[in-house]
Amino acid sequence: TQVWTFMSNPHAEAKEAFFDLDLPSSAFISNFTMTINEKIYVAEVKEKHQAKKMYDEARRQGKTAAHVETEKFRVSASVEAGGKVAFELTYEELLQRHLGKYQHAISIRPHQVVRNLSVEVSISERTGISYVHVLPLRTSRLRGKGDAVVPPSTRVEKGTHCAWIVFSPTPQEQAEFSSSGIMGDFVVQYDVTMPDVAGDVQIYNGYFVHFFAPRGLPPVQKDVVFVIDVSGSMYGTKMKQTKKAMHVILSDLHHDDYFNIVTFSDAVNVWMPSHSIQATPQNIRKAKDYVSKMEADGWTDINAALLAAASVFNRSSPAAGKVVKEQRIPLIIFLTDGEPTSGVTAGSRILSNAQQALKGTTSLFGLAFGDDADYGLMRRLSLENRGVARRIYEDADATLQLKGFYDEIASPLLYDVELAYLDGVAQDLTQNLFPNYFLGSELVVAGRVKPGASELRVRTTGHGQEGPLSLENDISANATEAAPFGCFGDANQISRFVQRLWAYFTIQDLLQARFRANDTAARRLLTEKATNLSLKYNFVTPVTSLIVVRPDEDREKGRPAKAATSPPGVTRQSGFPPGHLLLLLYILWDVVGLLTPIKPWSTCPMAGNDGSGNPAMSRGSHVRCPCSMPSSSHSAPKLFRLSTFVCLLLRNSGL
C-alpha cells in the first residue's frame, strides 16, 4: 500500500505539517520519504536500538526527525511560509481469506466536503475472479451506514482475471453522508476461482508460493467448549454483548456438533459436568437459558477455567476399546476481559498447565475482550495449542465481532494438514504444517526452489470428514512464468512480489518462534535472523525501526537542492504487498477553496506520461495519478496478483 500526501503553507509564518496513519497490525512499513521544498529526505530501516539512538541524537541537535516502529505512524515537519511538503509511505501486508472472501478497507476521512474525491481500485488474479462486491461505507469496525447498497458514484467493471472499481462521490453526495463529508471506510470484497483442489502454485525466479483453499469438502463435526469470563469486570455492556452473541452462536451450531459451556470468575462452573451434549434444539434452548442467567462478579482464575475445559474433553472421550463412529474436532473458545488475578497467576505456569491438559490435540482460540485483557497471554496460549488469538474491541459492534470470529471457525473441513514438496527441490519453507483448515479460509506456503529444478512435486495430506486426504501434483518450474495474467500481466513484477512474500512469511515465522521461545539464547538468535532479513528487504518490523532526519536548514544553505528522484544508492521500494491484495488504488483529495492546483515537484502528467518519459499509471489514455511522482514510481505498471497501492494525495492550500 502506498500513501502520498501533499500540503502547502499559504500563511505568513512557518506551520507544522502532520502526517499520521494507523497501520494494520500485521503490516510492515517498507519505505517513507519526505519532500520539503523540492528536497527529498529518504528514511532508512535500521535495527531498533540503533534507530532510537540516531533519532535521539538528531533531536538533541535540533533537527527535524521521525522515528517510526509498527502500527502507529505519525511524523511532522515544519513548513516555512509559502513552502510545500509531501509525505510518501509504503507498507505491505497480507490480506487473509476469511469466510470465502478477501477484504480491503480504505479509510476516507478528510473531515470536510472536498471538491474532487476519487478512489480507483484494480484487482488481478491468475486463477480468475469469482466475484467483486463493494460494501456500504463502514463507520465502525464492522458496521456500515445506511442501507446495504453500494456507495453512490461507484462503478465496477469485472472481467475474468481483472476487475476495476471507481468511487467518485460528488460534493453533494459527500454532504449527504455527514456535515464533515465522507467519514468511513470504502470496503472492497472479492474472491478467486480455485478449480484445482490442490490449490494454486506460482513459481518465479527461484521462489514459489502455494495457495491452498479447496472448495466443496464436507465439514468435520466438532466438539466445542465455550469458556466465558464472568468476573466483576465483565459487568454491564460487555456482559450484555456476550450474552447476545452467545444466543446467536448457539443458534448456528450444526445439529451434529457437540458443545458445553464453562463460566468462570474466581470459581469455575461447568454447565454439563459429565460430558458435552449434542446441539439439538432442546439442548440449545437450555443453553440459552443458562447464558441468560450469567452474572458478573468476582476475580479471574484463567488457569482453573482452562483445566475445567480440558476435563470436559477427557470426560467426553470414549472409554478404552470403544469404537468411535465419527471423529469430532475438539475446540475451545476462551473469552476473557482481564488478567489472571486468582488461583495460579504466573503466565509460565498457566502455559505449562494448559499444554499438559490439552495434550496437543485440542485447538484453543483466545478472545481478549477490551483493553484490560491480557492479549499476550491469550496469544501465546492459542499459538501453543493449535489456535489463534483475536482482540475484541469495546465498540458498539462487539457482538458482531464475537459472532464474526465464531463464523470463521464454525466449519472445520480438514485437520492436521501438511503441504509437502518432494524430492528435496524446495527449501527454506515457511510454515507448512497446519492444525486446521476452516471453510472459507486459505493456507499459504512460500519457499525457494533449488537452481536447475525443472518441476515442483506437491503432496497435500490431511484428515477430513470422509477420512484421510492425499493429493499430489507436479508443477513445471517454467509454467507460471510463461503465463502472464491480470490487468497488465507484468511477470517481472510478479517475480519480485513472490520473493518478498517469502521474506514476509519467513520474518513472521521467526517473530512467532521468538515470541514462544523461553530460552534467552534462542530468542537472541531468532531476533538476529529476523533483523537481518528485515534489513535486507527494507521491512519495518518489531525488530527494526524507520528513521528519517532532516538536516538543519543553515547547514544546507548553498547546496543545490536534490532533484525529485531517488538519491544515489537508495532503492525506492515499490511496495508489493504480500497476500491477496488489491492492485492499484488512488485517493485524491482536492480541498474546497483551492483556487489553483499545486504541483509539489515538476509538472503534472499529461495522459499516459508522467513528464519524465515513463508511462503513467493508466489504462488506455486515462491518467490514474493526477500528479507527478518520482520517475522510479512509474518505471513499470505496478499491477500483478496480490498487491495493493494506495495513493493518498491531499492538495491543500493550508496546513
Order of alpha helices (4+ residues) and beta strands (2+ residues): beta-beta-beta-beta-beta-alpha-beta-beta-beta-beta-beta-beta-beta-beta-alpha-beta-beta-beta-beta-alpha-beta-beta-beta-alpha-alpha-beta-alpha-beta-alpha-beta-alpha-beta-beta-beta-beta-beta-beta-alpha-alpha-beta-alpha-beta-beta-beta-beta
